[in-house]
Structure formats: structure tokens, C-alpha cells
Amino acid sequence: MKIRTDMHHVLIIGLLCGLLIFSTMFAGCTSNALTTPASATPVATTAVPVSVETASSSTSSTTLPVAVTTTSTPKPVFTESGGNLIVYTAASLSGASKTLGPSFTSAYPGHSVVFNLDGTQTLKTQVEAGAYADVFISASNSYTNTLNSKGYFIDGTVKSLTSNYVIVILPATNPGNIQSLADLAKPGKKIALAAKEVPVGAATAAAISKLANSTYGTEWKNALYANVVTYETSEPAVAAKVAMGEVDAGFVYESTYAAAKTGTIRGITIPKSDNYLQTYSIGILKESNNKAIATDFEQFMLSSAGQQILNDYGFRPVS
């Protein structure tokens, strides 16, 4: 009987020891499970670019974080011996260039002009990257001043050329039923602007701020920016969005509105007191191999003949 009792005690003690060991092991495993990450290997993430439309619709900030891609424009083909002049020209002069080129050739027989038309910010980048050009026409003094400070222009050739105000344009059918500047802030309207890097984009931002300060208020400005569905990299691109009816309104230069085919778009003027007068400039680049022809072209652009053509296309004299 005593042997059985002792054996019984031994069995009980053994069982308790086994349970104690098992519990210790289980506790250790549980502790590790709580402190060890599910995966020790870092997970690679892919950055997904956010479109301009998405960025603009999610915030009412007046300084939207818009990333503008500068598209590369092929270098125009030119023949120096043929008297071709390469003129890097702000895209808002696209309409006027069709008359300026032939008129210059008529005044200076044997000389022709090839216009490389694009957003001024793109043209500046191309020049800095080494693309060849004889003359540079900017829709903003800021870009010309930057290139001039870096020594790209022949001394004394950078001059003010013309000027332009901002205007609001609408599709001919006015699908957004916009009757005034106040309507631009109504919910659901679709507005196209040029990006802030584009000269007309900077001019537009200045005009909107002036309008908000003088008449419509901060809420109007924020609501207007909340309605922006696209930021374009050139002024003609904004006009195209409006003309095709993809947006209800857009901010462009008065010259674009004046040059538009009758019946394609409508316009709402911005008072001069609240507007922004953009000054264009022209300069001859040091790398030009056609300096004499470039000088003739600049003089033509500044002459009464050149200024009249610009005026016919809605540009204003430099005040």
C-alpha cells in the first residue's frame, strides 16, 4: 500500500512538472508571436502618380501641388545657308505667327522663319539643354530675365515686345450656364487653367487673387480652385479644352479670344483694375549663326508693321 501511494505521488509530481514545462514553452512562444513582425522582409512600395485632375478636385487650396511634365519638342529643321531663322516662341503667339512669318519674308526677301511654338517654360528648358535657336520670344519677362542672367542673350538685345491681359472663355454652347465671374465658383463647374509654371498660369493666379480681394472674397476663390479639373502646360491647350466643350470655362489671354474663329467660344472680361498685364519680351541668343537676320527680325517685330500684326491678333502695345 505504501509503495502504491509513493508511486501515485511520483506520477502526480511528474504530471505537474510536465505541465509546468509545457506552460513555460507556450508562454515563450506567445511572447515571440506578439513582438515579432509578420514579415521581416521590407515590402517594396510603388509610387503611383496622382493626376492633375485628382489633385485639383481634392483640395481648395490656391497653391495646388501640381507636377507639370515638360514635354520635349523636336528641334526644328533649319538650313543656315538658306537663311532660315529659328525663333523659339511662346505658344500664345501661334495664331499671330502664321502672319508674322510671311510678312517678315515679304519685307526681307530670301529670309524665312521657323517658329518653335511651346509653353515658355518648355522653351527655356530646351535652350538651357543646348537646343539651337536664334531668337527667343517669351510670354513672361521672368523667363527672359533668367536666361539673360545666365548669359544666353547678346547684350542689349532683350527688349519688351507686346503685352496681354487675361480673359475667361466659355464654349459656344455655354453648357455650364456661366453668366458672370461669380458663377465660376458654383459647385459642379469644370474649369481649365494653365499650370503655375506657364506664364498665363501665373497671370491667371494673380488675376483671381485680385478679384477675390476686391469683389468676390476668399470663399469664392477657394471654390473656384476646387472646380479646376485640369492644369495645362500651354495656353492654347486651355483654349482647346474649352472649345471642345471638355470644360465649362478657362482662363486664357485676350489675344487667344480675339483670334478665335467666330462662334467657337464666348468671353467674360476681367476688369483691368483686377487683371494682370503680362509683358512679352524678345532677345537674340548668343549662339545664333544668323545674327544679322535675327537683328532684322527683332527690328521687324518692334516696328509698326510687326506691332500692327500683333494688335490684329488681340495683343496690346507695351505701356
C-alpha positions as CSV (number, residue, x, y, z in Angstrom):
1,M,0.0,0.0,0.0
2,K,2.8,2.4,0.8
3,I,4.6,1.6,-2.5
4,R,1.4,2.4,-4.4
5,T,1.0,5.7,-2.6
6,D,4.5,6.7,-3.3
7,M,4.1,5.8,-6.9
8,H,0.9,7.8,-7.0
9,H,2.8,10.8,-5.6
10,V,5.6,10.4,-8.2
11,L,3.1,10.3,-11.0
12,I,1.3,13.4,-9.7
13,I,4.7,15.2,-9.3
14,G,5.7,14.2,-12.8
15,L,2.5,15.3,-14.3
16,L,2.8,18.7,-12.6
17,C,6.4,19.1,-13.8
18,G,5.3,18.3,-17.4
19,L,2.5,20.8,-17.2
20,L,4.9,23.4,-15.8
21,I,7.4,22.8,-18.6
22,F,4.7,23.0,-21.3
23,S,3.3,26.2,-19.9
24,T,6.7,27.8,-19.9
25,M,7.3,26.8,-23.5
26,F,3.8,28.0,-24.6
27,A,4.3,31.3,-22.8
28,G,7.6,31.8,-24.6
29,C,6.1,31.2,-28.0
30,T,3.2,33.5,-27.3
31,S,5.5,36.3,-26.3
32,N,7.5,35.9,-29.5
33,A,4.4,36.0,-31.6
34,L,3.4,39.4,-30.1
35,T,6.7,41.1,-30.7
36,T,7.9,39.6,-34.0
37,P,6.6,41.3,-37.2
38,A,4.6,39.1,-39.5
39,S,7.3,39.6,-42.1
40,A,10.9,40.5,-41.5
41,T,11.4,41.4,-45.2
42,P,10.7,45.0,-46.1
43,V,7.8,45.4,-48.6
44,A,8.7,47.5,-51.7
45,T,6.1,50.1,-52.5
46,T,5.4,51.7,-55.9
47,A,4.7,55.4,-56.0
48,V,1.6,55.9,-58.1
49,P,1.5,59.3,-59.8
50,V,-1.6,61.4,-59.0
51,S,-3.2,63.1,-62.0
52,V,-3.7,66.8,-62.0
53,E,-7.4,66.2,-62.2
54,T,-7.3,64.2,-59.0
55,A,-5.1,66.7,-57.1
56,S,-7.2,69.6,-58.1
57,S,-10.5,68.0,-57.1
58,S,-9.4,67.1,-53.6
59,T,-8.4,70.4,-52.3
60,S,-9.5,74.0,-52.4
61,S,-6.0,75.4,-51.7
62,T,-5.0,78.2,-54.1
63,T,-1.5,76.8,-54.3
64,L,-2.2,73.3,-55.6
65,P,0.7,70.8,-55.6
66,V,0.7,70.3,-59.4
67,A,3.5,68.5,-61.1
68,V,3.9,69.7,-64.6
69,T,5.7,67.5,-67.1
70,T,7.8,69.4,-69.6
71,T,7.3,67.6,-72.9
72,S,10.2,67.6,-75.3
73,T,9.7,69.4,-78.6
74,P,11.7,68.2,-81.6
75,K,14.3,70.7,-82.6
76,P,13.1,72.4,-85.8
77,V,14.9,71.6,-89.0
78,F,16.8,74.6,-90.4
79,T,19.3,75.3,-93.1
80,E,21.6,78.1,-92.2
81,S,22.7,78.7,-95.7
82,G,19.1,79.1,-96.8
83,G,18.5,82.0,-94.4
84,N,16.2,80.2,-92.1
85,L,15.7,81.8,-88.7
86,I,14.8,79.6,-85.7
87,V,12.6,81.5,-83.3
88,Y,11.6,79.9,-80.0
89,T,8.2,81.4,-79.5
90,A,5.6,81.4,-76.7
91,A,2.7,79.2,-77.7
92,S,0.1,82.0,-77.3
93,L,1.6,83.6,-80.4
94,S,0.6,80.5,-82.5
95,G,-2.1,82.4,-84.4
96,A,0.0,85.6,-85.0
97,S,3.0,83.5,-86.2
98,K,1.1,82.5,-89.3
99,T,1.0,86.1,-90.4
100,L,4.3,87.3,-88.9
101,G,6.4,84.7,-90.8
102,P,5.2,85.5,-94.3
103,S,5.2,89.2,-93.6
104,F,8.8,89.1,-92.5
105,T,9.8,87.2,-95.6
106,S,8.0,89.7,-97.7
107,A,9.9,92.6,-96.0
108,Y,13.2,90.7,-96.1
109,P,13.2,88.5,-99.3
110,G,15.3,85.4,-99.1
111,H,14.8,85.1,-95.3
112,S,12.3,82.7,-93.7
113,V,11.3,82.0,-90.2
114,V,10.7,78.7,-88.4
115,F,8.7,79.1,-85.2
116,N,9.2,76.6,-82.4
117,L,5.9,77.2,-80.5
118,D,5.5,75.8,-77.0
119,G,5.0,76.9,-73.4
120,T,7.7,79.4,-72.5
121,Q,8.8,77.2,-69.6
122,T,9.4,74.4,-72.0
123,L,11.3,76.6,-74.5
124,K,13.5,77.9,-71.7
125,T,14.4,74.3,-70.6
126,Q,15.3,73.4,-74.2
127,V,17.6,76.4,-74.6
128,E,19.3,75.6,-71.3
129,A,19.7,72.0,-72.5
130,G,21.6,73.2,-75.6
131,A,18.9,73.2,-78.3
132,Y,19.7,75.7,-81.1
133,A,17.8,78.9,-81.5
134,D,18.4,82.3,-83.0
135,V,15.7,84.3,-81.3
136,F,13.7,83.8,-78.0
137,I,10.2,85.3,-77.5
138,S,8.9,84.8,-74.0
139,A,5.3,85.3,-72.7
140,S,6.9,86.4,-69.4
141,N,9.8,88.7,-68.5
142,S,10.8,86.3,-65.7
143,Y,12.0,83.6,-68.0
144,T,13.9,86.0,-70.3
145,N,15.5,87.6,-67.2
146,T,16.6,84.2,-66.0
147,L,18.2,83.3,-69.3
148,N,19.7,86.8,-69.6
149,S,21.3,86.5,-66.2
150,K,23.0,83.3,-67.3
151,G,24.5,84.9,-70.3
152,Y,22.3,83.4,-73.1
153,F,21.5,86.6,-74.9
154,I,23.6,89.1,-76.8
155,D,23.9,92.2,-74.7
156,G,21.4,94.9,-75.3
157,T,19.1,92.7,-77.5
158,V,16.5,91.8,-74.8
159,K,13.5,94.1,-75.3
160,S,9.8,94.3,-74.3
161,L,7.7,93.2,-77.3
162,T,4.0,93.3,-76.5
163,S,1.5,92.6,-73.7
164,N,-1.6,90.7,-72.9
165,Y,-4.5,90.6,-70.4
166,V,-6.3,87.5,-69.1
167,I,-9.9,86.7,-70.0
168,V,-12.3,83.9,-69.2
169,I,-13.6,81.9,-72.2
170,L,-16.6,79.6,-72.4
171,P,-17.7,77.0,-75.0
172,A,-20.0,78.5,-77.6
173,T,-23.0,76.5,-76.2
174,N,-22.1,77.5,-72.6
175,P,-23.0,74.1,-71.0
176,G,-22.2,75.4,-67.6
177,N,-24.6,78.3,-67.9
178,I,-21.9,80.7,-66.7
179,Q,-23.1,84.2,-66.9
180,S,-20.6,86.0,-64.7
181,L,-17.3,85.7,-62.9
182,A,-19.3,84.8,-59.7
183,D,-20.6,81.7,-61.4
184,L,-17.2,80.2,-61.7
185,A,-17.4,79.2,-58.0
186,K,-20.7,77.4,-58.2
187,P,-20.4,73.7,-57.3
188,G,-20.0,71.3,-60.2
189,K,-18.5,73.7,-62.7
190,K,-15.4,72.5,-64.6
191,I,-12.6,74.9,-65.1
192,A,-9.3,74.6,-67.0
193,L,-6.3,76.6,-66.0
194,A,-2.7,76.7,-67.2
195,A,-0.2,75.4,-64.7
196,K,1.6,77.9,-62.5
197,E,4.9,77.4,-64.4
198,V,3.2,78.6,-67.6
199,P,3.2,82.5,-67.9
200,V,-0.6,82.6,-68.4
201,G,-1.0,80.4,-65.3
202,A,0.9,82.9,-63.2
203,A,-1.1,85.7,-64.7
204,T,-4.4,83.9,-64.0
205,A,-3.5,83.3,-60.4
206,A,-2.7,87.0,-59.9
207,A,-6.0,88.0,-61.5
208,I,-8.0,85.6,-59.4
209,S,-6.4,86.9,-56.2
210,K,-7.1,90.5,-57.2
211,L,-10.8,89.6,-57.9
212,A,-11.1,87.9,-54.6
213,N,-9.6,90.8,-52.7
214,S,-11.6,93.5,-54.4
215,T,-15.0,91.8,-55.0
216,Y,-15.7,88.1,-54.5
217,G,-13.8,87.1,-51.3
218,T,-11.7,84.1,-50.2
219,E,-14.6,81.6,-50.3
220,W,-15.2,82.4,-54.0
221,K,-11.5,81.9,-54.7
222,N,-11.3,78.6,-52.9
223,A,-14.5,77.3,-54.5
224,L,-13.2,78.3,-58.0
225,Y,-10.0,76.4,-57.4
226,A,-12.0,73.4,-56.2
227,N,-13.7,73.4,-59.6
228,V,-10.4,73.2,-61.6
229,V,-10.3,69.8,-63.3
230,T,-7.1,70.3,-65.4
231,Y,-3.9,72.3,-65.4
232,E,-2.4,72.5,-68.9
233,T,1.2,73.1,-69.9
234,S,0.4,75.7,-72.5
235,E,-2.1,78.5,-73.1
236,P,-3.5,77.1,-76.4
237,A,-4.2,73.8,-74.6
238,V,-6.5,75.6,-72.2
239,A,-8.3,77.2,-75.1
240,A,-8.6,73.8,-76.8
241,K,-10.3,72.2,-73.8
242,V,-12.9,75.0,-73.8
243,A,-13.5,75.0,-77.5
244,M,-14.1,71.2,-77.4
245,G,-16.5,71.5,-74.6
246,E,-14.5,69.4,-72.2
247,V,-14.7,72.1,-69.5
248,D,-17.2,74.9,-68.7
249,A,-14.6,77.7,-68.6
250,G,-11.0,78.5,-68.9
251,F,-8.6,81.4,-68.4
252,V,-6.5,82.4,-71.4
253,Y,-5.1,85.6,-72.9
254,E,-7.3,88.2,-74.6
255,S,-5.3,87.6,-77.8
256,T,-6.5,84.0,-78.0
257,Y,-10.1,85.1,-77.6
258,A,-9.7,87.8,-80.2
259,A,-8.1,85.4,-82.7
260,A,-10.7,82.6,-82.2
261,K,-13.0,81.8,-85.1
262,T,-16.4,83.5,-84.7
263,G,-18.9,81.3,-82.9
264,T,-16.4,78.9,-81.3
265,I,-16.1,80.4,-77.9
266,R,-17.6,83.1,-75.6
267,G,-15.8,85.5,-73.4
268,I,-16.2,87.2,-70.0
269,T,-13.8,90.1,-69.5
270,I,-12.0,90.8,-66.3
271,P,-11.8,94.5,-65.3
272,K,-8.4,96.0,-65.9
273,S,-8.2,97.0,-62.2
274,D,-8.4,93.4,-61.2
275,N,-6.5,91.9,-64.2
276,Y,-2.8,91.1,-64.8
277,L,-1.0,92.6,-67.7
278,Q,1.6,90.1,-69.0
279,T,4.6,91.6,-70.8
280,Y,6.2,89.6,-73.6
281,S,9.9,90.0,-74.4
282,I,12.3,89.2,-77.3
283,G,16.0,88.6,-77.4
284,I,18.7,87.3,-79.7
285,L,20.7,84.4,-78.5
286,K,24.5,84.4,-78.4
287,E,24.8,81.0,-80.1
288,S,22.9,82.3,-83.2
289,N,24.7,81.8,-86.5
290,N,22.3,84.2,-88.2
291,K,22.8,87.3,-86.1
292,A,22.2,89.7,-88.9
293,I,19.0,88.1,-89.9
294,A,18.0,87.8,-86.2
295,T,18.6,91.5,-85.8
296,D,16.4,92.2,-88.8
297,F,13.6,90.0,-87.4
298,E,13.7,91.7,-84.0
299,Q,13.5,95.1,-85.6
300,F,10.6,93.9,-87.7
301,M,8.8,92.7,-84.6
302,L,9.3,96.0,-82.9
303,S,8.4,98.0,-86.0
304,S,5.0,99.5,-86.7
305,A,4.4,96.6,-89.2
306,G,5.1,93.9,-86.6
307,Q,3.2,95.7,-83.9
308,Q,0.2,96.1,-86.1
309,I,0.1,92.4,-86.8
310,L,0.2,91.7,-83.0
311,N,-2.5,94.2,-82.5
312,D,-4.7,92.5,-85.1
313,Y,-4.4,89.3,-83.1
314,G,-5.5,90.9,-79.9
315,F,-2.1,91.8,-78.3
316,R,-1.7,95.2,-76.7
317,P,1.2,97.6,-77.0
318,V,3.7,97.7,-74.2
319,S,2.6,100.6,-72.0
